[in-house]
């Protein structure tokens, strides 16, 4: 009989933390062993299950990752860059694996790459199985369509998202740039206003929408003469991200070191 993967949740009181608890509750191959949140969070000390709207689990939300160190194999982290960087340092020292869905690291991404020398990490801007299939489809489309099509990436999220464009949109841009031998750092255009002039052919455009409670929409538009192709993914529930994260946790537990993404987990390389 297969052994269940023991997981803990960073930011257990947040939206994704509660969603993970809700989903883990019904998983046969993943077991929840703990969770923590910021020391100032009002949910610290409350029951993990009750806080997520499921059954009482008899585990309280801790205020410090150190309180649950011995209880888990994989830490799942969908928090903020500052918190995740601290958790990476802790897990590296404790030799604990991680699944990271946090976005907006910028240059601090190097900390995660360096930690991969000592622990195994799945780090992906989007844990959705559908989005990761879209990554592959975008690569195929960009390679096949080549320089004859303009590329625009449109993303929409809820009003509370603090980074823009989304990590998923940036990853889509990176895939397009690599497929077309472009440099995203110089070819990306983030929004347009005023008299912008004729579109540069190598431009990879980004448009960002923040409104209401949109969970996450992404479209890669390839515009040619007489036709256009759109690759679109729309998330209607955070359960899709949580499900991918649990799949990643079950996968990474058999790895000792290295930084992977969902393309590895889903065997889409």
Residue pairs with C-beta under 8 A, 6 or more apart in sequence:
2 29
4 28
4 29
4 30
4 31
5 29
5 30
5 31
5 73
5 74
5 249
5 250
5 253
6 31
6 33
6 71
6 72
6 73
6 74
7 24
7 30
7 31
7 32
7 33
7 72
7 73
7 74
7 75
7 76
7 246
7 249
8 32
8 33
8 34
8 35
8 36
8 65
8 68
8 71
8 72
8 74
8 75
8 76
9 17
9 20
9 21
9 32
9 34
9 35
9 36
9 48
9 75
9 76
10 17
10 35
10 36
10 37
10 65
10 75
10 76
10 77
10 78
10 79
10 83
10 84
10 87
11 17
11 37
11 38
11 77
11 78
11 79
11 83
12 18
12 20
12 21
12 35
12 36
12 37
12 43
12 48
12 51
12 61
13 37
13 41
13 42
13 43
13 44
13 46
13 51
13 61
14 37
14 78
14 79
15 238
16 78
16 101
16 238
16 241
16 242
17 35
17 37
17 52
17 78
18 51
18 52
18 53
19 52
19 238
19 239
19 241
19 242
20 76
20 78
20 242
20 245
20 246
21 32
21 35
21 48
21 49
21 51
21 52
21 54
21 57
22 52
22 53
22 54
22 239
22 242
23 239
23 242
23 243
23 246
24 30
24 31
24 32
24 246
25 32
25 49
25 52
25 54
25 55
27 246
29 250
30 246
30 249
30 250
32 48
32 57
32 59
33 59
33 68
33 71
33 72
34 48
34 59
34 62
34 67
34 68
34 71
34 72
35 48
35 59
35 61
35 62
35 68
36 44
36 61
36 62
36 63
36 64
36 65
36 67
36 68
37 43
37 44
37 61
37 62
37 63
38 44
38 63
38 83
39 63
39 64
41 61
41 63
43 51
43 61
44 61
44 62
44 63
45 60
45 61
45 63
46 60
46 61
47 56
47 57
47 58
47 59
47 60
47 61
48 57
48 59
48 60
48 61
49 55
49 56
49 57
49 58
49 59
50 56
50 57
51 61
62 68
65 75
65 87
65 90
66 90
69 94
69 96
72 96
73 96
73 97
73 253
74 96
74 97
74 98
74 99
74 249
74 252
74 253
75 87
75 91
75 96
75 97
75 98
75 99
76 98
76 99
76 101
76 245
76 246
76 249
77 83
77 84
77 87
77 98
77 99
77 100
77 101
77 102
78 101
78 102
78 241
78 245
79 87
79 102
80 102
80 104
80 162
81 102
81 104
81 105
81 106
81 108
83 102
84 100
84 102
84 105
85 105
85 108
85 111
87 98
88 98
88 100
88 111
88 112
88 115
88 121
89 111
89 115
90 96
91 97
91 98
91 115
91 119
92 115
92 118
92 119
95 118
95 119
96 119
97 119
97 120
97 121
97 249
97 252
97 253
97 255
98 115
98 119
98 120
98 121
98 122
98 123
98 252
99 121
99 122
99 127
99 245
99 248
99 249
99 252
100 112
100 121
100 122
100 123
100 124
101 124
101 125
101 126
101 127
101 241
101 245
103 125
103 163
103 166
103 167
103 168
104 162
104 163
104 167
105 111
105 112
112 121
112 123
112 259
113 259
115 121
115 259
116 257
116 258
116 259
117 257
118 257
119 257
120 252
120 255
120 256
120 257
120 258
120 260
121 252
121 258
121 259
121 260
122 248
122 249
122 251
122 252
122 260
122 261
122 262
122 264
122 265
123 259
123 260
123 261
124 132
124 244
124 248
124 261
124 262
125 166
125 167
125 168
125 170
125 171
126 132
126 167
126 168
126 171
126 216
126 241
126 244
126 262
127 241
127 242
127 243
127 244
127 245
127 248
127 262
128 216
128 233
128 235
128 240
128 241
128 244
129 240
129 243
129 244
129 247
129 262
129 266
130 233
130 235
130 240
131 168
131 218
131 233
131 235
132 244
132 262
132 263
132 266
132 268
133 266
133 268
134 172
134 218
134 220
134 231
134 232
134 233
135 171
135 172
135 175
135 263
135 268
136 263
136 268
137 231
138 172
138 175
138 176
138 179
138 220
138 231
139 175
139 178
139 179
141 220
141 222
141 229
141 231
142 151
142 175
142 176
142 179
142 180
142 222
143 179
143 180
145 222
145 224
145 229
146 180
147 180
147 201
148 224
148 225
149 222
149 223
149 224
149 228
149 229
150 199
150 201
150 203
150 205
150 222
150 223
150 224
151 176
151 180
151 203
151 204
151 205
151 220
151 221
151 222
151 223
152 204
152 205
152 206
152 207
152 220
152 221
152 223
153 165
153 169
153 172
153 173
153 176
153 204
153 205
153 206
153 207
153 218
153 219
153 220
153 221
154 206
154 207
154 209
154 217
154 218
154 219
154 221
155 165
155 166
155 168
155 169
155 206
155 207
155 208
155 209
155 216
155 217
155 218
155 219
156 208
156 209
156 210
156 211
156 214
156 216
156 217
157 166
157 209
157 210
157 214
157 215
157 216
157 217
158 210
158 211
158 212
158 213
158 214
158 215
159 210
159 211
159 212
159 213
161 210
164 208
164 210
165 173
165 190
165 206
165 208
166 208
166 216
166 218
168 216
168 218
169 206
169 208
169 218
170 184
172 218
172 220
173 184
173 188
173 204
173 206
174 184
176 182
176 184
176 204
176 220
177 183
177 184
177 187
177 204
180 202
182 202
182 204
184 204
187 200
187 202
187 203
187 204
188 203
188 204
188 205
188 206
189 203
189 204
189 205
189 206
190 206
190 208
191 206
191 207
191 208
192 205
209 217
215 235
215 236
215 237
215 238
216 233
216 234
216 235
216 241
217 232
217 233
217 234
217 235
218 232
218 233
219 230
219 231
219 232
219 233
220 230
220 231
220 232
221 228
221 229
221 230
222 228
222 229
222 230
222 231
235 241
244 262
244 265
247 265
248 262
248 265
251 264
251 265
252 260
252 265
262 268
263 269
